[in-house]
Amino acid sequence: MNTGRKISLNLVLGIASELLSIILGIIVPRLILTSYGSETNGLLSSVTQIYSYVALLEAGIGTATIQALYKTLGKENKAATNAVLAATNRYYHRTGFLYLLAILLFSIIYPLVVSTDIPTITVVLVIIFNGIGSVINYFFQAKYFLLLQAEGKNYVQTALGMFTNVFKNIAKIVLMASGCNVVFVQAIAMFISMIQMIYITRYIKKNYSWIDLSVQPDFKAISQSKNVLVHQISGLIYNNTDSITLTIFCGLKIVSIYSMYTMLFGMISTALSTVSSSFIFSLGQTFHIDKKRFMKMYDAFELYYMTLVFALYSIANYFILPFMRLYTAGVSDINYIDKKLPLLFISISLLSCGRSAANQVINFAGHFKLTQNRAIAEAAINLVTSVVAVQFWGIYGVLIGTIAALLYRSNDIILYANRRILQRSVWMTYKRWVVNLTTFFLILCLNHFLNFNIDSYGKLFLICIPYTILTLIIFFTVSSLFERQIAKYTFRYILSKVIKNEIS
């Protein structure tokens, strides 16, 4: 299958999957709030965040494997690909039992350190059922998902995820509506998720019969996994420290507030990730075989990905509070409406997503060891600032801590990628930031003149459609006018790769 066809399938299925996830992601947390209360919602959110830390056992090897596979797949070297996968498989088997042990220890320690009215046995079982699925994935299918990502076949994983996601969430909705215990709901969801393991194993056997994990493993190809781990820890800290800090210092109800905003803004982040992952495989492979062509592709990707980031969060800024009022109506154990939170969350999202393109360049080049001290500095800034600031400003404090770390690291990533790897002036990237930030603040000012009375989901939907279309047109038009050569190149690229499906 050619590159254009893969990109098209990745985008179409990715967008469809994300729309479905948004719908289900709105319905299910609402039912959790109304069925079990804010404390249980906070528990589920807190457990999910902490499992991100347990996943550090795998962190590093995944990214290192994908970068190694970009090179072997780009050069169509099946022997080298097998050697990389064999090394990754050995690693997963060695650490899988540690993963299981970590889950069991977590289920014992968590109820002892977190104050809650939820029965201890409920907390323990929720933790176990949330984690066992990850262990199974770790042993059997994780390495195959890495192969599919590196080859640009995200659509396989997306279609499979869509299928299981629908059944899992329908089951949750039916069970919660029937008044079932939260433990039973989590257990059923776990068993449905295991369907993925059966399908992906059969798919690989049918379509990749040449894969042989018994060959001599190439541990050197993934030797930077320990350095990647440092970067993964940094990412986990600014993504998850907030929730854990709030759990310890502010309680599960505040965590519930945090999780609601994180959920909504996270949907946008996931949508952006879907768009990014649809193209990244092509950029990664091109980086290793044609640097000149890569530079053109990269500029187009950075320009329009950054524009999309700012546009979507500009839209979210206007609709987040009206939606939250409707969504949490009837939930009276804590107030979810706070005018300061959206801008703080959006600042974090812009800094995180806006640096994504430059960060991919570092990944492609394999400069994990050379940049690990910078990642450690980011983690330290976030952790220290959050723990101190939460004492004075609560939930605002942990968000400020994340912003402080991102201000340092996002600038560092942009400077490093442009100067050290791309060997060009950093002004090109900063210019795109300035243009998009200016457009963002202009729309923010114009929003003060829009006084829609959004008192129902129907009105919100009807207003959101034209507002979204107009905002996207404004952002993309402004960006294209400032960089016309890249706009022309992108238009030609879309015609050849997506519409005409021509082989690159």
KASULJO-V14375 format. One record per run of one state. SS is the DSSP state (~ for helix, > for strand, _ for the rest). FROM is the first residue (numbers start at 1). TO is the last residue. If there is no record, write none. Layout:
ss = {SS | SS}
from = {FROM | FROM}
to = {TO | TO}
This chain:
ss = {_ | ~ | _ | ~ | _ | ~ | _ | ~ | _ | ~ | _ | ~ | _ | ~ | _ | ~ | _ | ~ | _ | ~ | _ | ~ | _ | ~ | _ | ~ | _ | ~ | _ | ~ | _ | ~ | _ | ~ | _ | ~ | _ | ~ | _ | ~ | _}
from = {1 | 3 | 37 | 38 | 58 | 61 | 75 | 78 | 114 | 120 | 141 | 142 | 151 | 154 | 178 | 182 | 194 | 195 | 208 | 219 | 223 | 225 | 250 | 252 | 290 | 291 | 328 | 339 | 355 | 356 | 366 | 368 | 394 | 395 | 422 | 427 | 450 | 457 | 483 | 484 | 500}
to = {2 | 36 | 37 | 57 | 60 | 74 | 77 | 113 | 119 | 140 | 141 | 150 | 153 | 177 | 181 | 193 | 194 | 207 | 218 | 222 | 224 | 249 | 251 | 289 | 290 | 327 | 338 | 354 | 355 | 365 | 367 | 393 | 394 | 421 | 426 | 449 | 456 | 482 | 483 | 499 | 504}
